[in-house]
Amino acid sequence: MDKRERKKIKFSVDGVDYTLEYTVASVRKMERDGFNFNKMEDNIVNAPYDLFSGAFIARHNYVPATERDRLYELLVNENEEGQNLVECLADMLKDELEWIVSKPSGNVTWAMA
């Protein structure tokens, strides 16, 4: 199991704590659901929301789309350090994708027969 520390976004709304992050499983689900990682810049309307919504999969997949919509609208565009939410999400996703591509192999030897 993957125990490395990932970048996360944490916030609370109406007394509920949320932690947004990407994992191998959540990135796979995003891809299966049609998210095109290579065309994020071409989808300037949908990609930011899809990044936000996809970051719920790892810990808060049970949160309905209507609530994700509401939370997305409530969040300010920049945090205390002046970081843009969408840029942070894109950076988090980039880190996860880089790890997926470069992650170490298992330790079972195999051969073609």
C-alpha atoms as one frame of an Amber mdcrd trajectory, in Angstrom:
protein
   0.000   0.000   0.000   1.172   3.517  -0.821   2.035   5.380   2.411   3.779
   8.436   0.978   2.743  11.934   1.969   0.686  13.721  -0.663  -0.175  17.372
  -1.030  -3.665  18.048   0.266  -6.151  20.889   0.467  -8.041  21.077   3.764
 -11.064  23.229   4.526 -14.207  23.246   6.668 -17.702  24.335   5.699 -20.716
  24.228   8.007 -18.754  22.219  10.583 -17.709  19.531   8.100 -13.986  18.995
   7.484 -12.826  18.139   3.973  -9.466  16.917   2.746  -8.955  16.962  -1.000
  -6.228  14.868  -2.585  -5.481  12.581  -5.489  -4.494   8.923  -5.223  -3.716
   6.300  -7.835  -7.253   4.955  -7.466  -8.898   8.379  -7.734  -6.835   9.302
 -10.800  -7.824   5.994 -12.413 -11.489   6.733 -11.694 -11.178  10.230 -13.146
  -9.686   8.766 -16.314 -12.386   6.063 -16.549 -15.029   8.768 -16.121 -13.634
  10.649 -19.134 -11.283  13.252 -17.665  -8.645  14.030 -20.310  -5.439  15.041
 -18.532  -3.813  16.194 -21.765  -6.608  18.609 -22.674  -7.110  20.499 -19.419
  -6.041  23.785 -21.008  -8.557  23.265 -23.817 -11.427  22.829 -21.335 -11.197
  26.105 -19.458 -14.797  25.944 -18.227 -15.052  22.296 -17.177 -11.489  21.363
 -16.207 -11.293  23.500 -13.030 -14.506  22.001 -11.655 -13.511  18.500 -12.766
 -10.180  18.894 -10.930 -12.055  19.996  -7.809 -14.635  17.238  -8.042 -11.986
  14.591  -8.763 -10.092  15.551  -5.612 -13.137  14.394  -3.581 -12.893  10.811
  -4.826 -10.127   9.691  -2.453 -11.793  10.704   0.839 -15.240  12.117   0.151
 -16.659  10.190  -2.796 -20.023  10.037  -1.006 -20.486  13.839  -1.305 -23.125
  14.389  -3.997 -22.430  16.526  -7.054 -24.858  19.213  -5.890 -22.894  19.634
  -2.658 -19.587  19.686  -4.572 -21.067  22.441  -6.750 -22.000  24.451  -3.657
 -18.576  23.975  -2.053 -16.823  24.949  -5.280 -18.761  28.201  -5.398 -18.037
  28.940  -1.716 -14.279  28.577  -1.888 -12.271  31.713  -2.461 -10.113  31.840
  -5.550  -6.869  32.305  -3.587  -5.618  31.125  -0.211  -3.654  33.148   2.344
  -0.448  32.709   0.361  -2.121  33.953  -2.820  -2.265  30.515  -4.412  -5.063
  29.910  -6.883  -7.237  26.875  -6.016  -7.210  25.467  -9.542  -3.437  25.883
  -9.848  -2.972  24.027  -6.540  -5.265  21.217  -7.689  -3.424  20.964 -11.005
  -0.100  20.840  -9.153  -1.402  18.097  -6.854  -2.637  16.088  -9.836   0.670
  16.585 -11.672   2.553  15.206  -8.661   0.315  12.142  -8.525   0.625  11.501
 -12.266   4.422  11.798 -12.078   4.499   9.322  -9.202   2.241   6.878 -11.073
   4.537   6.951 -14.101   7.731   6.595 -12.070   6.537   4.438  -9.171   8.788
   1.532  -8.296   7.977  -1.901  -9.659   6.889  -4.782  -7.487   9.408  -7.298
  -6.277   8.101 -10.417  -8.029  10.241 -11.647 -10.902   8.422 -12.668 -14.064
   9.285 -13.843 -17.576   7.505 -14.418 -20.862   7.173 -18.075 -21.820
